[in-house]
Amino acid sequence: MTETISFRIAARDDLFRIVSLLSEDQLGSMRETLTDPLPQVYFEAFDAMMAQKENVYIVAEEGGEIVGCYQYTVIPGVSRSGSSRAQIEGVRVDSKMRGKGLGQKMLEDAKQRARNSGCNLVQLTADKTRTDAHRFYEEQGFVGSHVGFKLNLT
């Protein structure tokens, strides 16, 4: 079914669907504000991302409908002999598309973007409670090599 999937950089008009996907699960439903119209903060954040080179949201489409998304950011670095790395965040697959290979296609798209950007490493994070996501990422060859820490400032 996912043979007809295409990927593109998201536009401002896609934000409602992106926030909808982000809010689809237990954690996201507590963090996101899905109202129509969307709060202005989402548009401000999107504009700030687009102002940076290689910090974009990617949407997966099937039949003109957005069925998945992820944030893709290239981070230049000094470590690893001056290597750049690709950071993948906010990976979401529409609930009706899960188990059909879309997540794998999205990660393949992200890895190809990283190769095209000259990155030597792709990294991502997943909340500790997302055990299904952990298993999926490990099946895709990702290794849980680090412990991440966060500090909320608000």
Contacts in CASP RR format, 6 or more apart in sequence:
PFRMAT RR
TARGET T0000
AUTHOR 0000-0000-0000
METHOD contacts of the structure
MODEL  1
MTETISFRIAARDDLFRIVSLLSEDQLGSMRETLTDPLPQVYFEAFDAMM
AQKENVYIVAEEGGEIVGCYQYTVIPGVSRSGSSRAQIEGVRVDSKMRGK
GLGQKMLEDAKQRARNSGCNLVQLTADKTRTDAHRFYEEQGFVGSHVGFK
LNLT
1 62 0 8 1.000
1 100 0 8 1.000
2 62 0 8 1.000
2 97 0 8 1.000
2 100 0 8 1.000
2 101 0 8 1.000
2 102 0 8 1.000
2 105 0 8 1.000
4 62 0 8 1.000
4 63 0 8 1.000
5 60 0 8 1.000
5 61 0 8 1.000
5 62 0 8 1.000
5 67 0 8 1.000
5 102 0 8 1.000
5 105 0 8 1.000
6 60 0 8 1.000
6 61 0 8 1.000
6 62 0 8 1.000
7 58 0 8 1.000
7 59 0 8 1.000
7 60 0 8 1.000
7 61 0 8 1.000
7 106 0 8 1.000
7 109 0 8 1.000
8 58 0 8 1.000
8 59 0 8 1.000
8 61 0 8 1.000
9 56 0 8 1.000
9 57 0 8 1.000
9 58 0 8 1.000
9 59 0 8 1.000
10 18 0 8 1.000
10 46 0 8 1.000
10 56 0 8 1.000
10 57 0 8 1.000
10 58 0 8 1.000
10 59 0 8 1.000
10 69 0 8 1.000
12 43 0 8 1.000
12 46 0 8 1.000
12 47 0 8 1.000
14 57 0 8 1.000
14 59 0 8 1.000
14 66 0 8 1.000
15 38 0 8 1.000
15 42 0 8 1.000
15 43 0 8 1.000
15 46 0 8 1.000
16 34 0 8 1.000
16 36 0 8 1.000
16 38 0 8 1.000
17 59 0 8 1.000
17 66 0 8 1.000
17 69 0 8 1.000
18 57 0 8 1.000
18 59 0 8 1.000
18 66 0 8 1.000
18 69 0 8 1.000
19 32 0 8 1.000
19 33 0 8 1.000
19 34 0 8 1.000
19 38 0 8 1.000
19 42 0 8 1.000
20 34 0 8 1.000
21 66 0 8 1.000
21 68 0 8 1.000
21 69 0 8 1.000
21 92 0 8 1.000
21 93 0 8 1.000
21 94 0 8 1.000
22 28 0 8 1.000
22 31 0 8 1.000
22 32 0 8 1.000
22 69 0 8 1.000
22 90 0 8 1.000
22 92 0 8 1.000
23 29 0 8 1.000
23 31 0 8 1.000
23 32 0 8 1.000
23 34 0 8 1.000
24 92 0 8 1.000
24 94 0 8 1.000
24 95 0 8 1.000
25 92 0 8 1.000
27 127 0 8 1.000
27 129 0 8 1.000
27 130 0 8 1.000
33 39 0 8 1.000
46 57 0 8 1.000
49 55 0 8 1.000
49 56 0 8 1.000
49 57 0 8 1.000
49 71 0 8 1.000
50 56 0 8 1.000
52 73 0 8 1.000
53 74 0 8 1.000
54 72 0 8 1.000
54 73 0 8 1.000
54 74 0 8 1.000
54 117 0 8 1.000
55 71 0 8 1.000
55 72 0 8 1.000
55 73 0 8 1.000
55 74 0 8 1.000
56 71 0 8 1.000
56 72 0 8 1.000
56 73 0 8 1.000
57 69 0 8 1.000
57 70 0 8 1.000
57 71 0 8 1.000
57 72 0 8 1.000
58 69 0 8 1.000
58 70 0 8 1.000
58 71 0 8 1.000
58 72 0 8 1.000
58 106 0 8 1.000
58 109 0 8 1.000
58 110 0 8 1.000
58 113 0 8 1.000
59 66 0 8 1.000
59 68 0 8 1.000
59 69 0 8 1.000
60 66 0 8 1.000
60 67 0 8 1.000
60 68 0 8 1.000
60 69 0 8 1.000
60 93 0 8 1.000
60 102 0 8 1.000
60 105 0 8 1.000
60 106 0 8 1.000
60 109 0 8 1.000
61 67 0 8 1.000
62 97 0 8 1.000
66 94 0 8 1.000
67 93 0 8 1.000
67 94 0 8 1.000
67 97 0 8 1.000
67 102 0 8 1.000
68 92 0 8 1.000
68 93 0 8 1.000
68 94 0 8 1.000
68 97 0 8 1.000
68 102 0 8 1.000
68 106 0 8 1.000
69 90 0 8 1.000
69 91 0 8 1.000
69 92 0 8 1.000
70 88 0 8 1.000
70 89 0 8 1.000
70 90 0 8 1.000
70 91 0 8 1.000
70 92 0 8 1.000
70 106 0 8 1.000
70 110 0 8 1.000
71 87 0 8 1.000
71 88 0 8 1.000
71 89 0 8 1.000
71 90 0 8 1.000
72 86 0 8 1.000
72 87 0 8 1.000
72 88 0 8 1.000
72 110 0 8 1.000
72 113 0 8 1.000
73 86 0 8 1.000
73 87 0 8 1.000
73 89 0 8 1.000
74 84 0 8 1.000
74 85 0 8 1.000
74 86 0 8 1.000
74 87 0 8 1.000
74 114 0 8 1.000
74 117 0 8 1.000
74 119 0 8 1.000
75 84 0 8 1.000
75 85 0 8 1.000
75 86 0 8 1.000
75 87 0 8 1.000
76 82 0 8 1.000
76 84 0 8 1.000
77 83 0 8 1.000
77 84 0 8 1.000
77 85 0 8 1.000
80 120 0 8 1.000
80 121 0 8 1.000
83 119 0 8 1.000
83 120 0 8 1.000
83 121 0 8 1.000
84 117 0 8 1.000
84 118 0 8 1.000
84 119 0 8 1.000
84 120 0 8 1.000
85 114 0 8 1.000
85 119 0 8 1.000
85 120 0 8 1.000
85 121 0 8 1.000
85 122 0 8 1.000
85 123 0 8 1.000
86 110 0 8 1.000
86 111 0 8 1.000
86 113 0 8 1.000
86 114 0 8 1.000
86 117 0 8 1.000
86 119 0 8 1.000
86 121 0 8 1.000
86 122 0 8 1.000
86 123 0 8 1.000
87 123 0 8 1.000
87 124 0 8 1.000
88 107 0 8 1.000
88 110 0 8 1.000
88 122 0 8 1.000
88 123 0 8 1.000
88 124 0 8 1.000
89 124 0 8 1.000
89 125 0 8 1.000
91 103 0 8 1.000
91 106 0 8 1.000
91 107 0 8 1.000
91 124 0 8 1.000
91 133 0 8 1.000
93 102 0 8 1.000
93 103 0 8 1.000
93 106 0 8 1.000
94 102 0 8 1.000
103 136 0 8 1.000
104 140 0 8 1.000
107 140 0 8 1.000
110 122 0 8 1.000
111 122 0 8 1.000
114 121 0 8 1.000
114 122 0 8 1.000
122 142 0 8 1.000
124 137 0 8 1.000
124 142 0 8 1.000
125 148 0 8 1.000
126 133 0 8 1.000
126 134 0 8 1.000
126 137 0 8 1.000
127 133 0 8 1.000
134 144 0 8 1.000
138 144 0 8 1.000
END
